[in-house]
Amino acid sequence: MLYLSSLAGAGCGIGSATACLLAARGAHNVVSDVDVVAGQQTAAPIAKARGSAHFIAANVSEEHDVAALVQHG
């Protein structure tokens, strides 16, 4: 079974920890944050550890950013 998670605010803190935990359990993560560097720093180690994570810069208070997240998810 394939699990997909979309995590907003995953650049640090509980969002980052959740992305790492879900990846360790086999989920594909769409990681998003307004902070591009922080978001990439969350996604990169997951991918390096052969997990699945894709970073998309997004501000979830903006409708067009949310639409882009849905398209990529």
C-alpha positions in Angstrom: 0.0 0.0 0.0 1.3 3.5 -0.9 0.9 6.2 1.7 1.2 9.9 0.7 1.5 12.7 3.2 1.5 16.5 2.5 3.1 18.4 5.3 2.8 22.2 5.4 5.3 23.9 7.7 7.7 21.0 7.5 10.8 23.1 7.5 11.4 22.7 11.2 10.0 21.5 14.5 7.1 19.1 14.6 6.5 19.3 10.9 10.0 18.2 10.1 9.9 15.4 12.7 6.6 14.2 11.3 8.0 14.1 7.8 11.0 12.0 9.0 8.7 9.6 11.0 6.3 9.1 8.1 9.1 8.5 5.6 10.6 5.9 8.0 7.3 4.2 7.9 7.2 4.2 4.1 5.2 7.2 3.2 6.0 9.5 0.3 6.1 13.0 1.6 5.3 16.3 -0.1 7.1 18.7 2.2 6.2 22.4 2.0 7.3 25.5 3.8 7.6 29.2 3.1 11.3 28.9 4.1 12.9 27.2 1.1 16.2 26.4 2.8 14.5 24.8 5.8 12.2 22.8 3.6 15.0 21.5 1.5 16.9 20.6 4.7 14.0 18.5 5.8 13.5 16.7 2.4 17.2 16.1 1.6 18.1 13.7 4.4 14.9 11.7 3.9 15.8 11.2 0.2 19.4 10.4 1.1 18.3 7.7 3.5 16.3 6.2 0.6 13.1 7.6 1.9 10.7 9.5 -0.3 10.3 13.3 0.0 9.7 16.1 -2.5 10.0 19.7 -1.4 7.6 22.4 -2.8 7.9 26.0 -1.6 4.5 27.1 -0.5 2.5 29.5 1.6 -0.7 27.6 2.5 -2.5 30.9 3.1 -2.2 31.5 -0.7 -4.7 29.7 -2.8 -2.4 29.3 -5.8 0.3 27.7 -3.6 -2.2 25.2 -2.2 -3.3 24.4 -5.8 0.4 23.7 -6.7 0.7 21.4 -3.7 -2.3 19.4 -4.8 -1.1 19.1 -8.3 2.3 17.7 -7.1 0.8 15.4 -4.5 
